[in-house]
Amino acid sequence: MSTRICYMVIATLPTPELRAQYVTWLEDGHVDQVIKGGAHSAMIVALAPDAQGRDRVMTQYVFATRENFDTYVAVHAPALRAEGQRLFGPQMGVTMTREVGEIV
């Protein structure tokens, strides 16, 4: 039996306006591109603010197998991450963290 993979990206955003722009960007194509790259589902989750009161948004993607995830990381992720950094990178005061786990 294949192990499903949960890939989580957490964006910490300095203003509510930037949070709204980020969520719109996710909904207007970024999430669809990750799904085209191998994920079979995705969810955008508003998290509680961090200790400094900054908004946080987590996007979770589920990949059916480790192989699907590894292919996504090698083939599709570089361009998608570059676009995210260009639009919502450190120059905008945004930080991104990533976590990967096996779904049990």
C-alpha positions in Angstrom: 0.0 0.0 0.0 1.3 3.4 -1.0 1.8 6.1 1.7 0.0 9.3 1.1 1.9 12.5 1.6 0.6 15.7 3.2 2.6 18.8 2.1 2.0 22.0 4.0 3.1 25.5 3.2 2.5 28.1 5.9 2.7 31.8 4.9 3.1 34.4 7.6 1.9 37.7 6.2 2.4 41.2 7.8 -0.9 42.8 6.9 -4.5 41.7 6.3 -4.3 43.3 2.8 -1.4 41.1 1.8 -3.1 38.1 3.3 -6.1 38.8 1.0 -3.9 39.1 -2.0 -2.1 35.9 -1.1 -5.3 33.9 -0.7 -6.6 35.3 -4.0 -3.4 34.2 -5.7 -3.8 30.7 -4.3 -7.4 30.5 -5.4 -6.8 32.0 -8.8 -4.4 29.4 -10.1 -1.6 28.4 -7.8 -3.4 25.6 -6.0 -4.6 24.3 -9.4 -1.0 24.3 -10.7 0.1 22.2 -7.7 -2.8 19.8 -8.4 -1.8 19.6 -12.1 1.7 18.8 -10.8 0.6 15.7 -8.9 -1.5 16.6 -5.8 -4.9 15.1 -5.7 -6.5 17.6 -3.3 -5.8 20.8 -1.5 -7.1 23.0 1.3 -6.5 26.6 2.3 -6.7 27.1 6.0 -6.6 30.4 8.0 -4.5 29.8 11.1 -4.4 31.8 14.3 -2.1 34.8 14.2 1.5 34.3 15.3 2.9 35.7 18.5 3.5 39.1 16.8 -0.1 39.2 15.6 0.7 38.5 11.9 -1.8 36.6 9.8 -0.9 33.0 8.8 -2.3 30.9 6.0 -1.6 27.2 5.6 -2.1 25.4 2.3 -2.3 21.6 2.6 -1.8 19.4 -0.4 -2.3 15.6 -0.5 -0.2 13.5 -2.8 -1.3 9.8 -3.4 2.3 8.5 -3.2 5.8 9.6 -2.2 6.8 9.2 -5.8 4.1 11.7 -6.9 5.4 14.2 -4.3 9.0 13.7 -5.3 8.2 14.3 -8.9 6.3 17.4 -8.0 9.3 18.7 -6.0 11.7 17.9 -8.8 9.7 19.0 -11.8 6.9 21.5 -10.9 7.8 23.1 -7.6 10.8 25.2 -8.6 8.9 27.4 -11.0 5.9 27.6 -8.6 8.1 28.5 -5.7 9.9 31.1 -7.7 6.6 32.8 -8.6 5.5 32.8 -5.0 8.8 34.3 -3.9 8.6 37.0 -6.6 5.1 38.0 -5.5 5.1 37.2 -1.8 8.8 36.9 -0.7 10.8 38.4 2.0 10.8 41.7 0.2 7.1 41.9 1.0 7.7 40.9 4.7 6.3 37.4 4.1 7.9 34.2 5.4 7.1 30.7 4.2 7.7 27.4 6.0 7.1 24.0 4.6 6.4 20.7 6.3 6.0 17.2 4.8 4.4 14.3 6.5 3.0 10.8 5.9 -0.8 10.4 6.3 -1.4 7.5 8.7 
